[in-house]
Amino acid sequence: GMRDTTFEFQRFVDEQYRRLTPGERVRLCTEMFDAARRLVESSLPPQLSGIERKRWIAERFYGREFANRVFPAAAAAPGERCPADRAVRAPLPSATGSPGA
């Protein structure tokens, strides 16, 4: 696979993880999961109902089949895309400051 980290830096990171206690590792994983969930939640439109929001979050983390089984009342139709995927977003400005350059 593709690697964007030097061997030396990867060795450094691995050593830092090895120095953590099991409790620190669990805390770190929990914090990373919480951050990922906040990112997914922030991508969803605010008008979704509570059950729809939970269902789309479940799909993002665990897949459509699981989400539809857990939230049958808000099950997605075959081929239905997540509302966040349908949102039209403006292109980011380029480094030169002009959009789309």
C-alpha positions as CSV (number, residue, x, y, z in Angstrom):
1,G,0.0,0.0,0.0
2,M,0.9,3.6,-0.2
3,R,2.9,5.1,2.6
4,D,3.1,8.8,3.3
5,T,5.1,8.5,6.5
6,T,8.9,7.9,6.7
7,F,10.1,4.7,8.3
8,E,11.8,6.7,11.1
9,F,8.7,8.7,12.0
10,Q,6.5,5.5,11.9
11,R,9.0,3.9,14.3
12,F,8.7,6.9,16.6
13,V,4.9,6.8,16.6
14,D,4.8,3.1,17.2
15,E,7.1,3.5,20.2
16,Q,4.9,6.3,21.6
17,Y,1.9,4.0,21.4
18,R,3.8,1.1,23.1
19,R,4.6,3.4,26.0
20,L,0.9,4.1,26.7
21,T,-0.9,2.1,29.4
22,P,-3.9,0.0,28.3
23,G,-6.2,2.7,29.9
24,E,-4.5,5.4,27.9
25,R,-4.9,3.4,24.7
26,V,-8.6,2.9,25.4
27,R,-9.0,6.7,26.1
28,L,-7.2,7.6,22.9
29,C,-9.3,5.2,20.8
30,T,-12.5,6.6,22.5
31,E,-11.4,10.2,21.8
32,M,-10.7,9.3,18.1
33,F,-14.1,7.6,17.7
34,D,-15.9,10.6,19.3
35,A,-14.1,13.0,16.9
36,A,-15.1,10.8,13.9
37,R,-18.7,10.8,15.1
38,R,-18.7,14.6,15.4
39,L,-17.4,14.9,11.9
40,V,-20.1,12.6,10.5
41,E,-22.8,14.4,12.5
42,S,-21.6,17.8,11.3
43,S,-22.0,16.6,7.7
44,L,-25.7,15.7,8.1
45,P,-28.4,18.3,7.4
46,P,-30.1,19.8,10.5
47,Q,-33.6,19.0,9.3
48,L,-33.2,15.3,9.8
49,S,-35.3,13.7,12.6
50,G,-33.5,12.2,15.5
51,I,-34.1,8.6,14.2
52,E,-33.0,9.6,10.7
53,R,-29.8,11.2,12.1
54,K,-29.0,8.1,14.1
55,R,-29.7,5.8,11.1
56,W,-27.4,7.8,8.8
57,I,-24.6,7.9,11.5
58,A,-25.0,4.1,11.9
59,E,-24.7,3.6,8.1
60,R,-21.5,5.7,7.9
61,F,-19.9,3.6,10.6
62,Y,-21.3,0.2,10.1
63,G,-22.8,0.0,6.6
64,R,-26.3,0.2,5.1
65,E,-27.4,-3.4,5.9
66,F,-26.7,-3.0,9.6
67,A,-28.3,0.5,9.7
68,N,-31.5,-0.6,8.0
69,R,-31.8,-3.6,10.4
70,V,-31.3,-1.5,13.5
71,F,-33.4,1.5,12.3
72,P,-36.1,-0.2,10.1
73,A,-38.5,2.8,10.4
74,A,-35.9,5.0,8.8
75,A,-34.4,2.4,6.4
76,A,-32.8,3.8,3.2
77,A,-34.3,2.7,-0.1
78,P,-32.0,0.8,-2.5
79,G,-29.7,3.4,-4.2
80,E,-30.7,6.2,-1.8
81,R,-27.7,8.4,-1.0
82,C,-27.0,10.0,2.3
83,P,-28.3,13.6,2.5
84,A,-24.8,14.8,3.2
85,D,-23.6,13.2,0.0
86,R,-26.4,15.0,-2.0
87,A,-25.5,18.4,-0.6
88,V,-24.1,20.8,-3.2
89,R,-20.9,22.4,-1.9
90,A,-19.0,25.3,-3.4
91,P,-15.5,24.4,-4.6
92,L,-12.7,25.3,-2.3
93,P,-10.5,28.2,-3.4
94,S,-7.1,27.2,-4.8
95,A,-3.8,28.4,-3.3
96,T,-3.9,31.3,-5.7
97,G,-7.2,32.4,-4.2
98,S,-9.4,31.9,-7.3
99,P,-12.1,29.2,-7.1
100,G,-11.5,26.1,-9.1
101,A,-8.0,27.1,-10.4
